Structures are given as C-alpha cells and as structure tokens.
C-alpha cells in the first residue's frame, strides 16, 4: 500500500522542490491535490452559504475519495462548524466530482466564513492534511 500526501495547489511546487534537490533524479512523489472554493452565496434559492471540495490526481487510475466539506463561521474569535457534507467522488472537481456543504442563511448580518476540505482516498493511506479556504465576509449568518 502506498501512502499519499495531500497538499494545497500553491504549495505543491514548493514542497516538491524543497524535498527533491535538482541534482537528484527522484521518482514522482505520490501526491494528490485538495481543492476548495471560497464560501459563497448559492445562486439557487433559498439564500444559502455554500462551499465545494474536490481532489485531483491524474494518476489515480479510477480511484475514488471521500471528500468532506465543513462550513465554519467565526464566533468570538473561534471557528465553529455549522454544516458538513461528504461524498465519494472521482478526481477532477466540477459537477458530480465534488462534495458540497450548504447552510441556509438566518439573516443578512455580515459573517466571516471559511471551509475545511478533507480528502480520504478510499483503500489507500493518506496524510491527515486538510485545506482551509481563505476567510471571507458574506451577508449571511448561520
């Protein structure tokens, strides 16, 4: 069984370069990428905060992963999970290949949101790394 690590998109090149000096001719590391979008207000009624999560590994050979997305709001300086959803999906993102968490807005009060995306490839050991999307303010309270 191979162990895989998940890294955010931007960190992938830095991580690879730091781990493998140019003088060495390393084999391709077992790496997959975790993706997620900023929490946004869904375009479909009712007014709802929404966040998506997915994974990418073009060498996955048809593997699926359990992708979990947690929506969090900041309350008194602490992040609180207000919604969560999981889905088993193939790599790639886009319709049918991502998990979506949704939380109906209780008011239009400005609130700070983020999502946490966890990808667990089914049948393969992987790292406990999670993707934290950037904090965003939305006129939607949980």
SVG drawing of the C-alpha trace seen along z (x, -y; Angstrom):
<svg xmlns="http://www.w3.org/2000/svg" viewBox="-36 -43 59 45">
<polyline fill="none" stroke="black" stroke-width="0.4" points="0.0,0.0 1.3,-3.4 1.0,-6.4 -0.2,-9.6 0.0,-13.2 -2.4,-16.0 -1.1,-19.5 -2.8,-22.7 -2.4,-23.8 0.1,-26.6 2.3,-24.6 2.8,-21.7 5.7,-23.1 7.5,-24.5 7.1,-21.2 8.4,-19.2 11.4,-21.5 12.3,-21.5 12.1,-17.8 14.0,-17.0 17.1,-18.9 17.8,-19.5 20.9,-17.2 18.8,-14.2 16.6,-12.4 13.7,-11.4 10.7,-9.3 7.3,-11.2 6.1,-11.5 2.7,-10.1 0.9,-13.4 -2.7,-14.4 -4.1,-17.9 -7.0,-19.1 -9.2,-21.8 -11.9,-24.0 -13.6,-27.3 -14.3,-30.2 -17.6,-30.1 -20.2,-31.9 -23.9,-32.5 -25.6,-30.0 -27.3,-31.2 -30.3,-28.9 -32.9,-29.8 -33.2,-29.8 -30.4,-32.1 -27.7,-29.7 -23.9,-29.7 -22.2,-27.1 -18.7,-25.6 -17.3,-22.8 -14.4,-20.4 -12.6,-18.1 -9.3,-16.4 -7.0,-16.0 -4.6,-13.2 -4.4,-12.4 -2.6,-9.1 -5.4,-7.9 -6.4,-5.2 -10.1,-5.4 -9.8,-5.7 -12.5,-7.5 -12.1,-9.5 -14.4,-10.5 -14.4,-14.3 -15.7,-16.1 -16.5,-19.8 -17.2,-21.6 -18.5,-25.2 -17.3,-27.3 -18.2,-30.7 -16.1,-32.8 -17.9,-33.4 -16.0,-35.4 -12.6,-34.6 -13.4,-30.8 -14.2,-28.8 -17.5,-26.9 -18.6,-24.2 -22.2,-25.0 -22.7,-22.5 -20.9,-19.5 -21.3,-17.1 -19.4,-14.2 -19.4,-12.4 -17.4,-9.7 -16.1,-11.1 -13.6,-10.5 -10.8,-13.1 -11.3,-16.2 -13.7,-18.6 -16.7,-20.0 -20.3,-18.7 -20.5,-15.2 -16.9,-15.2 -17.1,-17.3 -18.8,-17.5 -21.0,-20.4 -21.8,-21.7 -24.7,-24.2 -26.1,-26.2 -29.3,-28.3 -28.8,-32.0 -30.7,-33.0 -30.2,-36.7 -28.2,-39.1 -25.8,-40.0 -22.2,-40.2 -20.4,-37.0 -16.9,-35.6 -16.8,-32.2 -14.4,-29.6 -14.5,-25.9 -12.3,-23.0 -11.9,-20.3 -10.6,-16.8 -9.9,-14.1 -9.5,-10.5 -8.7,-8.2 -10.6,-5.0 -8.4,-2.0 -5.2,-4.0 -3.4,-5.5 -3.1,-9.3 -2.0,-12.2 -4.3,-14.0 -3.7,-17.3 -6.8,-19.5 -7.4,-22.5 -8.6,-25.7 -10.1,-28.1 -9.5,-31.9 -11.7,-33.7 -14.4,-35.7 -17.2,-38.0 -20.7,-37.3 -24.0,-38.9 -25.3,-35.6 -25.4,-34.5 -25.6,-30.9"/>
</svg>
